[in-house]
Amino acid sequence: MGIAEGLAIFAAGVAAGTMNAIVGSGSLITFPTLLAFGFAPVVANVSNNVGLVPGNASAAWGYRRELAGQRGRLLRLGIFSALGSLAGAAALLALPAGAFKLIVPVLILLSCALVILQPRLSARITARRQKQAAAGRPAPAPVAPQPAGAADAAGGADAAGAADAGAAPDAAAGAAAAPAAVTRGGPVLAGGLFGAGIYGGYFGAAQGVLVIGLLGTFLDEPMQRINGAKNVLVGIVNGVAAIVYIIFAHVSWIVVLLIAVGSTLGGLLGARVGRRLPPIALRIFIVIIGVVSAVRLIFF
């Protein structure tokens, strides 16, 4: 690998880290770059995945405040993400390289579509949360003035209320159980994360859009806490797949090093200045790169 090629891969890693910090889908920068320099598609995918893991870890660390209180939930959901990642990584290694070359253009185009739709998806999730919040805050009932005999009546009411007090804990427990069930997400969320894990273990570009869509739909949490949970689950998927790749696949370690260092720096850069950049321009750039790489895989 020449110096110019190494610098280009490093720069792609910086761009990918910055993209991941702002809108995600950084793999649509690094993966086509590796293809352009002649790396085999599977080697490029494997090395790119391993190289981006440090960026996943730093993103999760950056959201550590938003992750407070989510440990139990992430341990449960992380199991399904990890199992899906194992299945996806195993499929990548078991299927012939020609199958990957046929499947990946479809996945890249799907990723581009997700990048385009992500703002609309986020807007719908935000609107849904605002509607739920408004529905959960009924207007307080007006307090009527108390008549003269209300004190005696209140005593009777208190006695009647005391007789029913035993039922109150059960009712309160039932009311609390319903939100708890919603925040756990249930089997549908677990199955969705398993499927997203398969996608992430096999290829993975824009998997964060899939995960944040699932979490935003099934969990009653603020968007920042959902984004923090997404970073952890995507990190689990990429980390598990990276372990499988390191053990069983051919990894280009110089590529891993360049992308790891570049994406870590890019993540810091994106967290600091990335929000000043117009997101629509970044999305258009990602989609153009993705479409070009898909066309290259199909026809060249």
Backbone hydrogen bonds in HBPLUS format (Angstrom, degrees):
<---DONOR---> <-ACCEPTOR-->    atom                        ^
c    i                          cat <-CA-CA->   ^        H-A-AA   ^      H-
h    n   atom  resd res      DA  || num        DHA   H-A  angle D-A-AA Bond
n    s   type  num  typ     dist DA aas  dist angle  dist       angle   num
A0006-GLY N   A0002-GLY O   2.93 MM   4  6.17 161.9  1.96 150.6 156.0     1
A0007-LEU N   A0003-ILE O   2.88 MM   4  6.11 159.1  1.92 153.5 158.9     2
A0008-ALA N   A0004-ALA O   2.98 MM   4  6.19 151.0  2.06 143.8 151.8     3
A0009-ILE N   A0005-GLU O   2.99 MM   4  6.30 157.4  2.05 152.1 157.6     4
A0010-PHE N   A0006-GLY O   2.91 MM   4  6.12 158.9  1.95 148.8 155.2     5
A0011-ALA N   A0007-LEU O   2.83 MM   4  6.02 158.9  1.88 146.1 152.0     6
A0012-ALA N   A0008-ALA O   2.89 MM   4  6.13 150.2  1.98 142.5 151.1     7
A0013-GLY N   A0009-ILE O   2.90 MM   4  6.21 146.3  2.02 142.8 152.1     8
A0013-GLY N   A0010-PHE O   3.04 MM   3  4.97 116.4  2.47  91.7 107.6     9
A0014-VAL N   A0010-PHE O   2.94 MM   4  6.35 151.7  2.02 149.4 157.1    10
A0015-ALA N   A0011-ALA O   2.89 MM   4  6.19 163.1  1.92 150.5 155.1    11
A0016-ALA N   A0012-ALA O   2.78 MM   4  5.98 154.5  1.84 145.8 153.4    12
A0017-GLY N   A0013-GLY O   2.90 MM   4  6.10 161.4  1.93 149.4 154.0    13
A0018-THR N   A0014-VAL O   2.95 MM   4  6.19 156.4  2.01 149.1 155.8    14
A0019-MET N   A0015-ALA O   2.81 MM   4  6.04 162.4  1.84 151.6 156.6    15
A0020-ASN N   A0016-ALA O   2.86 MM   4  6.04 161.6  1.89 151.6 156.6    16
A0021-ALA N   A0017-GLY O   3.11 MM   4  6.29 144.7  2.24 138.0 146.8    17
A0022-ILE N   A0018-THR O   3.14 MM   4  6.39 132.5  2.38 140.8 153.4    18
A0022-ILE N   A0019-MET O   3.02 MM   3  5.12 133.0  2.25  98.2 111.4    19
A0023-VAL N   A0019-MET O   2.71 MM   4  5.58 140.3  1.87 152.0 164.3    20
A0024-GLY N   A0019-MET O   2.61 MM   5  5.27 151.7  1.68 136.3 132.8    21
A0028-LEU N   A0025-SER O   3.09 MM   3  5.75 155.7  2.15 116.0 122.6    22
A0029-ILE N   A0026-GLY O   2.88 MM   3  5.46 160.1  1.92 118.5 123.0    23
A0030-THR N   A0026-GLY O   3.31 MM   4  6.75 159.0  2.35 151.3 155.0    24
A0031-PHE N   A0027-SER O   2.92 MM   4  5.48 154.7  1.99 137.0 145.3    25
A0033-THR N   A0029-ILE O   3.34 MM   4  6.39 148.6  2.45 137.1 145.9    26
A0034-LEU N   A0030-THR O   3.02 MM   4  6.32 156.6  2.07 155.5 160.5    27
A0035-LEU N   A0031-PHE O   3.07 MM   4  6.39 155.6  2.13 150.1 157.4    28
A0036-ALA N   A0032-PRO O   2.86 MM   4  6.07 152.9  1.93 147.0 154.2    29
A0037-PHE N   A0033-THR O   3.24 MM   4  6.56 135.6  2.45 140.4 151.0    30
A0037-PHE N   A0034-LEU O   3.23 MM   3  5.26 133.4  2.46  95.3 107.2    31
A0039-PHE N   A0034-LEU O   3.15 MM   5  5.64 159.0  2.19 157.4 151.0    32
A0038-GLY N   A0035-LEU O   3.00 MM   3  5.24 158.9  2.04 114.2 115.5    33
A0044-ALA N   A0040-ALA O   2.81 MM   4  5.97 163.9  1.84 165.5 171.1    34
A0045-ASN N   A0041-PRO O   2.91 MM   4  6.08 158.7  1.95 147.7 153.3    35
A0046-VAL N   A0042-VAL O   2.90 MM   4  6.07 168.5  1.91 155.2 158.0    36
A0047-SER N   A0043-VAL O   2.92 MM   4  5.95 171.7  1.93 152.3 155.1    37
A0048-ASN N   A0044-ALA O   2.94 MM   4  5.87 155.3  2.00 142.4 150.0    38
A0049-ASN N   A0045-ASN O   2.99 MM   4  6.12 159.3  2.03 146.2 151.6    39
A0050-VAL N   A0046-VAL O   3.08 MM   4  6.37 168.8  2.10 156.5 158.3    40
A0051-GLY N   A0047-SER O   2.96 MM   4  6.05 158.7  2.01 146.3 152.7    41
A0052-LEU N   A0048-ASN O   3.09 MM   4  6.24 139.8  2.26 146.7 155.7    42
A0053-VAL N   A0050-VAL O   3.37 MM   3  5.57 157.5  2.42 104.8 111.2    43
A0055-GLY N   A0052-LEU O   3.11 MM   3  5.36 122.6  2.46 103.5 117.5    44
A0056-ASN N   A0052-LEU O   3.20 MM   4  6.62 146.8  2.31 147.4 157.0    45
A0056-ASN N   A0053-VAL O   2.97 MM   3  5.04 119.5  2.34 100.0 115.5    46
A0057-ALA N   A0053-VAL O   3.04 MM   4  6.42 155.9  2.10 156.7 163.2    47
A0058-SER N   A0054-PRO O   3.01 MM   4  6.29 159.5  2.05 149.5 154.5    48
A0059-ALA N   A0055-GLY O   2.99 MM   4  6.14 150.7  2.08 143.4 151.4    49
A0060-ALA N   A0056-ASN O   3.03 MM   4  6.30 158.6  2.07 149.0 154.1    50
A0061-TRP N   A0057-ALA O   2.98 MM   4  6.22 157.7  2.03 147.7 154.2    51
A0062-GLY N   A0058-SER O   2.91 MM   4  6.08 149.0  2.01 141.7 150.1    52
A0063-TYR N   A0060-ALA O   3.13 MM   3  5.27 141.5  2.28  99.7 110.6    53
A0064-ARG N   A0061-TRP O   3.16 MM   3  5.12 152.5  2.24 116.9 113.7    54
A0067-LEU N   A0063-TYR O   3.11 MM   4  6.35 128.4  2.39 145.2 159.8    55
A0068-ALA N   A0065-ARG O   3.25 MM   3  5.59 166.2  2.27 109.8 113.9    56
A0070-GLN N   A0067-LEU O   3.04 MM   3  5.47 159.5  2.08 140.9 139.1    57
A0074-LEU N   A0070-GLN O   2.92 MM   4  6.05 168.5  1.93 162.7 165.9    58
A0075-LEU N   A0071-ARG O   2.90 MM   4  6.10 148.5  2.00 151.1 160.2    59
A0076-ARG N   A0072-GLY O   3.10 MM   4  6.37 157.0  2.15 147.4 152.9    60
A0077-LEU N   A0073-ARG O   2.88 MM   4  6.14 176.5  1.88 161.0 161.0    61
A0078-GLY N   A0074-LEU O   2.68 MM   4  5.35 144.3  1.81 132.2 143.5    62
A0079-ILE N   A0076-ARG O   3.32 MM   3  5.66 140.5  2.48 102.5 111.8    63
A0080-PHE N   A0077-LEU O   3.11 MM   3  5.48 121.2  2.48 105.1 117.8    64
A0081-SER N   A0077-LEU O   3.14 MM   4  6.51 157.8  2.19 150.4 157.2    65
A0082-ALA N   A0078-GLY O   2.84 MM   4  5.96 158.7  1.89 147.8 153.4    66
A0083-LEU N   A0079-ILE O   2.95 MM   4  6.18 160.0  1.99 147.7 153.1    67
A0084-GLY N   A0080-PHE O   2.96 MM   4  6.09 160.5  2.00 145.7 151.2    68
A0085-SER N   A0081-SER O   2.93 MM   4  6.12 153.3  2.00 144.4 152.1    69
A0086-LEU N   A0082-ALA O   2.94 MM   4  6.23 155.9  2.00 149.5 155.6    70
A0087-ALA N   A0083-LEU O   3.05 MM   4  6.34 159.3  2.10 147.3 152.6    71
A0088-GLY N   A0084-GLY O   2.90 MM   4  6.17 159.6  1.94 151.8 157.4    72
A0089-ALA N   A0085-SER O   2.83 MM   4  5.99 166.7  1.85 155.6 159.1    73
A0090-ALA N   A0086-LEU O   2.88 MM   4  5.97 156.6  1.93 146.2 153.3    74
A0091-ALA N   A0087-ALA O   2.95 MM   4  6.15 151.2  2.03 143.1 151.0    75
A0092-LEU N   A0088-GLY O   2.99 MM   4  6.27 153.1  2.06 146.0 153.1    76
A0093-LEU N   A0089-ALA O   3.08 MM   4  6.37 155.1  2.15 147.5 153.2    77
A0094-ALA N   A0090-ALA O   2.80 MM   4  5.89 146.0  1.92 147.0 157.3    78
A0095-LEU N   A0091-ALA O   2.96 MM   4  5.80 165.7  1.98 148.2 151.3    79
A0099-ALA N   A0096-PRO O   2.93 MM   3  5.42 133.5  2.15 109.7 121.5    80
A0101-LYS N   A0097-ALA O   3.11 MM   4  6.45 154.4  2.18 148.1 154.9    81
A0102-LEU N   A0098-GLY O   3.14 MM   4  6.40 135.3  2.35 136.9 148.1    82
A0102-LEU N   A0099-ALA O   3.10 MM   3  5.09 129.0  2.37  94.4 108.0    83
A0103-ILE N   A0099-ALA O   2.84 MM   4  6.04 155.2  1.90 153.0 160.3    84
A0104-VAL N   A0100-PHE O   2.86 MM   4  5.70 170.2  1.87 153.0 155.9    85
A0106-VAL N   A0103-ILE O   3.05 MM   3  5.55 123.1  2.39 111.9 125.1    86
A0107-LEU N   A0103-ILE O   3.14 MM   4  6.50 155.6  2.20 147.3 154.9    87
A0108-ILE N   A0104-VAL O   2.74 MM   4  5.96 156.1  1.79 161.0 167.8    88
A0109-LEU N   A0105-PRO O   2.98 MM   4  6.18 164.4  2.01 147.2 150.9    89
A0110-LEU N   A0106-VAL O   2.89 MM   4  6.13 151.9  1.97 145.3 154.0    90
A0111-SER N   A0107-LEU O   2.82 MM   4  6.04 151.6  1.90 143.5 151.5    91
A0112-CYS N   A0108-ILE O   2.86 MM   4  6.22 153.7  1.93 150.3 157.5    92
A0113-ALA N   A0109-LEU O   2.98 MM   4  6.26 153.9  2.05 143.9 150.7    93
A0114-LEU N   A0110-LEU O   2.96 MM   4  6.27 152.6  2.03 147.0 154.7    94
A0115-VAL N   A0111-SER O   2.90 MM   4  6.20 152.3  1.97 149.6 157.3    95
A0116-ILE N   A0112-CYS O   3.05 MM   4  6.34 153.9  2.12 147.3 153.6    96
A0117-LEU N   A0113-ALA O   2.92 MM   4  6.14 155.6  1.98 148.2 155.2    97
A0118-GLN N   A0114-LEU O   2.83 MM   4  5.70 128.0  2.10 144.6 155.9    98
A0120-ARG N   A0117-LEU O   3.06 MM   3  5.42 115.3  2.49 108.9 124.0    99
A0121-LEU N   A0117-LEU O   2.92 MM   4  6.16 157.5  1.97 156.9 164.3   100
A0122-SER N   A0118-GLN O   2.84 MM   4  6.05 164.6  1.86 158.2 161.6   101
A0123-ALA N   A0119-PRO O   2.90 MM   4  6.09 155.8  1.96 145.1 152.1   102
A0124-ARG N   A0120-ARG O   2.96 MM   4  6.19 153.8  2.03 146.3 152.9   103
A0125-ILE N   A0121-LEU O   2.99 MM   4  6.27 158.7  2.04 151.3 157.0   104
A0126-THR N   A0122-SER O   2.91 MM   4  6.12 163.2  1.93 151.7 156.3   105
A0127-ALA N   A0123-ALA O   2.90 MM   4  6.08 161.5  1.94 147.8 153.0   106
A0128-ARG N   A0124-ARG O   2.91 MM   4  6.06 155.1  1.97 145.0 152.2   107
A0129-ARG N   A0125-ILE O   2.98 MM   4  6.23 153.4  2.05 148.0 154.9   108
A0130-GLN N   A0126-THR O   2.97 MM   4  6.23 158.3  2.02 151.1 156.9   109
A0131-LYS N   A0127-ALA O   2.97 MM   4  6.17 153.9  2.04 146.5 153.5   110
A0132-GLN N   A0128-ARG O   2.97 MM   4  6.20 157.0  2.02 146.4 152.5   111
A0133-ALA N   A0129-ARG O   2.84 MM   4  6.05 157.7  1.89 149.2 155.7   112
A0134-ALA N   A0130-GLN O   2.95 MM   4  6.13 157.3  2.00 144.5 150.3   113
A0135-ALA N   A0131-LYS O   2.97 MM   4  6.17 154.5  2.04 144.9 152.1   114
A0136-GLY N   A0132-GLN O   2.99 MM   4  6.15 135.9  2.19 141.1 152.6   115
A0137-ARG N   A0134-ALA O   3.31 MM   3  5.49 168.5  2.32 107.9 110.5   116
A0150-ALA N   A0147-PRO O   3.10 MM   3  5.30 160.0  2.14 113.7 116.4   117
A0153-ALA N   A0149-GLY O   3.24 MM   4  6.51 165.7  2.26 149.4 153.7   118
A0154-ALA N   A0150-ALA O   2.66 MM   4  5.75 150.5  1.75 146.5 155.0   119
A0155-GLY N   A0151-ALA O   3.06 MM   4  6.35 145.1  2.19 139.8 148.5   120
A0155-GLY N   A0152-ASP O   3.09 MM   3  5.12 119.6  2.47  92.3 107.2   121
A0156-GLY N   A0152-ASP O   3.19 MM   4  6.63 152.6  2.27 146.4 152.5   122
A0157-ALA N   A0153-ALA O   2.87 MM   4  6.20 155.4  1.94 149.1 156.9   123
A0158-ASP N   A0154-ALA O   2.76 MM   4  5.99 155.3  1.82 150.7 157.1   124
A0159-ALA N   A0155-GLY O   3.02 MM   4  6.29 153.4  2.10 144.1 151.1   125
A0160-ALA N   A0156-GLY O   2.94 MM   4  6.24 158.7  1.98 148.7 154.4   126
A0161-GLY N   A0157-ALA O   2.76 MM   4  5.99 156.0  1.81 149.5 157.0   127
A0162-ALA N   A0158-ASP O   2.83 MM   4  6.06 147.3  1.94 144.7 153.4   128
A0163-ALA N   A0159-ALA O   3.13 MM   4  6.45 145.4  2.26 142.1 150.6   129
A0163-ALA N   A0160-ALA O   3.13 MM   3  5.18 121.9  2.49  93.5 107.8   130
A0164-ASP N   A0160-ALA O   3.30 MM   4  6.67 140.2  2.47 140.8 150.6   131
A0164-ASP N   A0161-GLY O   3.10 MM   3  5.18 127.3  2.39  95.9 109.2   132
A0165-ALA N   A0162-ALA O   3.19 MM   3  4.91 156.9  2.24  96.6 103.5   133
A0167-ALA N   A0164-ASP O   2.97 MM   3  5.64 144.4  2.10 116.3 125.3   134
A0168-ALA N   A0165-ALA O   3.00 MM   3  5.13 137.1  2.19 100.3 112.7   135
A0171-ALA N   A0167-ALA O   3.04 MM   4  6.35 159.1  2.08 154.2 160.5   136
A0172-ALA N   A0168-ALA O   2.81 MM   4  6.05 164.8  1.84 160.7 165.1   137
A0173-ALA N   A0169-PRO O   2.78 MM   4  5.92 155.7  1.84 147.0 154.2   138
A0174-GLY N   A0170-ASP O   2.91 MM   4  6.16 153.7  1.98 145.1 152.2   139
A0175-ALA N   A0171-ALA O   2.89 MM   4  6.19 154.8  1.95 148.3 155.3   140
A0176-ALA N   A0172-ALA O   2.88 MM   4  6.12 152.0  1.96 147.5 155.2   141
A0177-ALA N   A0173-ALA O   2.86 MM   4  6.00 140.9  2.01 141.3 152.4   142
A0178-ALA N   A0174-GLY O   3.34 MM   4  6.59 148.9  2.45 146.1 150.6   143
A0180-ALA N   A0176-ALA O   3.28 MM   4  6.45 159.7  2.32 145.8 151.8   144
A0181-ALA N   A0177-ALA O   2.90 MM   4  6.17 151.8  1.98 150.1 157.3   145
A0182-VAL N   A0178-ALA O   3.10 MM   4  6.44 151.5  2.19 147.3 155.2   146
A0183-THR N   A0179-PRO O   2.89 MM   4  6.19 159.6  1.94 155.8 160.4   147
A0184-ARG N   A0180-ALA O   3.07 MM   4  6.31 136.2  2.27 142.1 153.1   148
A0185-GLY N   A0181-ALA O   3.29 MM   4  6.56 138.1  2.48 138.3 148.2   149
A0185-GLY N   A0182-VAL O   3.10 MM   3  5.24 130.8  2.35  98.7 111.6   150
A0190-ALA N   A0186-GLY O   3.23 MM   4  6.53 162.8  2.26 148.6 153.8   151
A0191-GLY N   A0187-PRO O   2.83 MM   4  5.97 159.1  1.87 146.2 151.5   152
A0192-GLY N   A0188-VAL O   2.89 MM   4  6.11 154.3  1.96 145.5 153.1   153
A0193-LEU N   A0189-LEU O   2.90 MM   4  6.14 157.9  1.94 153.1 158.4   154
A0194-PHE N   A0190-ALA O   2.95 MM   4  6.19 145.2  2.08 142.5 152.5   155
A0195-GLY N   A0191-GLY O   3.00 MM   4  6.30 158.0  2.05 147.8 152.8   156
A0196-ALA N   A0192-GLY O   2.89 MM   4  6.18 156.2  1.95 146.7 153.9   157
A0197-GLY N   A0193-LEU O   2.81 MM   4  5.91 142.8  1.95 137.2 147.7   158
A0198-ILE N   A0194-PHE O   3.00 MM   4  6.37 145.7  2.12 144.5 153.1   159
A0199-TYR N   A0195-GLY O   3.10 MM   4  6.43 163.2  2.12 149.5 153.3   160
A0200-GLY N   A0196-ALA O   2.83 MM   4  6.06 159.2  1.88 146.3 152.7   161
A0201-GLY N   A0197-GLY O   2.78 MM   4  5.90 155.6  1.84 148.2 154.6   162
A0202-TYR N   A0198-ILE O   3.01 MM   4  6.15 141.1  2.17 143.6 153.4   163
A0203-PHE N   A0199-TYR O   2.87 MM   4  5.99 173.2  1.88 158.3 160.5   164
A0207-GLN N   A0204-GLY O   3.08 MM   3  5.26 152.0  2.16 134.9 128.9   165
A0209-VAL N   A0206-ALA O   3.14 MM   3  5.44 135.9  2.34 103.8 114.2   166
A0211-VAL N   A0207-GLN O   2.93 MM   4  6.27 162.3  1.97 155.9 160.7   167
A0212-ILE N   A0208-GLY O   2.90 MM   4  6.00 168.0  1.91 149.9 153.2   168
A0213-GLY N   A0209-VAL O   3.07 MM   4  6.08 146.4  2.19 138.1 147.1   169
A0214-LEU N   A0210-LEU O   3.04 MM   4  6.34 154.5  2.11 147.9 154.3   170
A0215-LEU N   A0211-VAL O   2.91 MM   4  6.16 173.3  1.92 159.9 161.2   171
A0216-GLY N   A0212-ILE O   2.88 MM   4  5.77 156.8  1.94 137.4 144.9   172
A0217-THR N   A0213-GLY O   3.09 MM   4  6.12 137.9  2.27 135.6 145.5   173
A0217-THR N   A0214-LEU O   3.20 MM   3  5.23 128.5  2.48  94.8 108.1   174
A0218-PHE N   A0214-LEU O   3.10 MM   4  6.30 156.6  2.15 153.6 158.9   175
A0219-LEU N   A0215-LEU O   2.88 MM   4  5.48 150.7  1.97 150.9 154.6   176
A0226-ILE N   A0222-PRO O   3.06 MM   4  6.39 152.7  2.14 150.2 158.8   177
A0227-ASN N   A0223-MET O   2.81 MM   4  6.05 152.9  1.88 148.9 156.4   178
A0228-GLY N   A0224-GLN O   3.00 MM   4  6.24 152.8  2.07 141.9 148.9   179
A0229-ALA N   A0225-ARG O   2.99 MM   4  6.23 158.3  2.04 144.4 149.9   180
A0230-LYS N   A0226-ILE O   2.84 MM   4  6.08 153.3  1.91 147.5 155.6   181
A0231-ASN N   A0227-ASN O   2.99 MM   4  6.27 153.9  2.06 147.0 152.8   182
A0232-VAL N   A0228-GLY O   3.23 MM   4  6.58 153.3  2.31 145.6 151.8   183
A0233-LEU N   A0229-ALA O   3.01 MM   4  6.29 167.6  2.02 156.6 159.3   184
A0234-VAL N   A0230-LYS O   2.88 MM   4  5.99 166.8  1.89 157.7 161.3   185
A0235-GLY N   A0231-ASN O   2.97 MM   4  5.98 149.8  2.07 135.9 144.9   186
A0236-ILE N   A0232-VAL O   2.89 MM   4  6.22 145.4  2.01 146.0 155.7   187
A0237-VAL N   A0233-LEU O   3.03 MM   4  6.32 161.9  2.06 148.0 152.0   188
A0238-ASN N   A0234-VAL O   2.95 MM   4  6.18 173.8  1.95 156.3 157.4   189
A0239-GLY N   A0235-GLY O   2.80 MM   4  5.77 153.0  1.87 141.9 150.6   190
A0240-VAL N   A0236-ILE O   2.90 MM   4  6.00 167.9  1.91 153.9 156.4   191
A0241-ALA N   A0237-VAL O   3.04 MM   4  6.19 168.1  2.05 151.2 155.1   192
A0242-ALA N   A0238-ASN O   2.84 MM   4  5.91 150.2  1.93 140.9 149.9   193
A0243-ILE N   A0239-GLY O   3.06 MM   4  6.35 152.0  2.14 146.2 152.4   194
A0244-VAL N   A0240-VAL O   3.16 MM   4  6.51 161.6  2.19 151.3 155.6   195
A0245-TYR N   A0241-ALA O   2.89 MM   4  6.15 162.1  1.92 153.7 158.9   196
A0246-ILE N   A0242-ALA O   2.85 MM   4  6.01 162.5  1.88 151.7 156.3   197
A0247-ILE N   A0243-ILE O   3.13 MM   4  6.31 154.5  2.20 146.3 152.3   198
A0248-PHE N   A0244-VAL O   2.93 MM   4  6.00 167.3  1.95 156.5 160.3   199
A0249-ALA N   A0245-TYR O   2.76 MM   4  4.73 151.9  1.83 134.0 138.7   200
A0256-VAL N   A0252-SER O   3.02 MM   4  6.37 156.9  2.07 148.1 155.4   201
A0257-LEU N   A0253-TRP O   2.93 MM   4  6.08 160.7  1.96 144.7 149.0   202
A0258-LEU N   A0254-ILE O   3.04 MM   4  6.23 165.7  2.06 146.3 149.9   203
A0259-ILE N   A0255-VAL O   2.92 MM   4  6.07 169.9  1.93 157.4 160.3   204
A0260-ALA N   A0256-VAL O   2.80 MM   4  5.83 157.4  1.85 148.9 156.3   205
A0261-VAL N   A0257-LEU O   3.02 MM   4  6.15 173.5  2.03 153.6 155.0   206
A0262-GLY N   A0258-LEU O   2.96 MM   4  5.97 161.9  1.99 144.0 149.9   207
A0263-SER N   A0259-ILE O   2.73 MM   4  5.69 165.0  1.75 149.4 153.9   208
A0264-THR N   A0260-ALA O   3.09 MM   4  6.12 151.9  2.17 140.8 148.2   209
A0265-LEU N   A0261-VAL O   3.09 MM   4  6.33 166.8  2.10 152.6 155.7   210
A0266-GLY N   A0262-GLY O   2.79 MM   4  5.96 155.8  1.84 147.5 155.7   211
A0267-GLY N   A0263-SER O   2.82 MM   4  5.93 147.3  1.93 140.5 148.2   212
A0268-LEU N   A0264-THR O   3.21 MM   4  6.54 156.8  2.27 146.0 151.0   213
A0269-LEU N   A0265-LEU O   2.92 MM   4  6.21 157.3  1.97 149.2 156.3   214
A0270-GLY N   A0266-GLY O   2.74 MM   4  5.90 161.4  1.77 151.1 156.3   215
A0271-ALA N   A0267-GLY O   2.99 MM   4  6.13 155.4  2.05 144.3 150.5   216
A0272-ARG N   A0268-LEU O   3.20 MM   4  6.36 137.3  2.39 137.6 148.0   217
A0272-ARG N   A0269-LEU O   3.13 MM   3  5.22 129.9  2.40  96.2 109.5   218
A0273-VAL N   A0269-LEU O   2.87 MM   4  6.00 178.4  1.87 167.4 167.0   219
A0274-GLY N   A0270-GLY O   2.97 MM   4  4.14 133.2  2.19 109.0 119.8   220
A0276-ARG N   A0273-VAL O   3.06 MM   3  5.72 159.3  2.11 119.0 125.5   221
A0277-LEU N   A0274-GLY O   3.04 MM   3  5.55 159.0  2.08 115.0 121.4   222
A0281-ALA N   A0278-PRO O   3.10 MM   3  5.57 128.9  2.38 110.8 122.5   223
A0282-LEU N   A0278-PRO O   3.38 MM   4  6.78 156.5  2.44 150.1 156.6   224
A0283-ARG N   A0279-PRO O   2.90 MM   4  6.17 159.4  1.94 155.4 161.2   225
A0284-ILE N   A0280-ILE O   2.98 MM   4  6.16 160.7  2.02 146.4 151.4   226
A0285-PHE N   A0281-ALA O   3.00 MM   4  6.19 158.7  2.05 145.2 151.2   227
A0286-ILE N   A0282-LEU O   2.94 MM   4  6.20 161.2  1.98 151.4 156.0   228
A0287-VAL N   A0283-ARG O   2.94 MM   4  6.16 165.4  1.96 154.0 157.7   229
A0288-ILE N   A0284-ILE O   2.97 MM   4  6.17 160.8  2.01 150.9 156.0   230
A0289-ILE N   A0285-PHE O   3.03 MM   4  6.27 167.6  2.05 152.9 156.0   231
A0290-GLY N   A0286-ILE O   2.84 MM   4  6.06 159.8  1.89 151.5 157.9   232
A0291-VAL N   A0287-VAL O   2.87 MM   4  6.04 166.3  1.89 154.9 157.8   233
A0292-VAL N   A0288-ILE O   2.99 MM   4  6.15 165.3  2.02 152.3 156.6   234
A0293-SER N   A0289-ILE O   3.00 MM   4  6.19 160.0  2.04 148.5 154.0   235
A0294-ALA N   A0290-GLY O   2.94 MM   4  6.14 153.0  2.01 148.0 155.7   236
A0295-VAL N   A0291-VAL O   2.92 MM   4  6.14 163.6  1.95 153.3 157.3   237
A0296-ARG N   A0292-VAL O   2.92 MM   4  6.12 153.8  1.99 145.0 152.8   238
A0297-LEU N   A0293-SER O   2.97 MM   4  6.19 153.6  2.04 144.5 150.8   239
A0298-ILE N   A0294-ALA O   3.01 MM   4  6.24 150.5  2.10 147.4 155.6   240
A0299-PHE N   A0295-VAL O   2.95 MM   4  6.00 170.5  1.95 157.4 159.2   241
A0300-PHE N   A0296-ARG O   2.96 MM   4  5.16 143.6  2.09 134.9 140.7   242
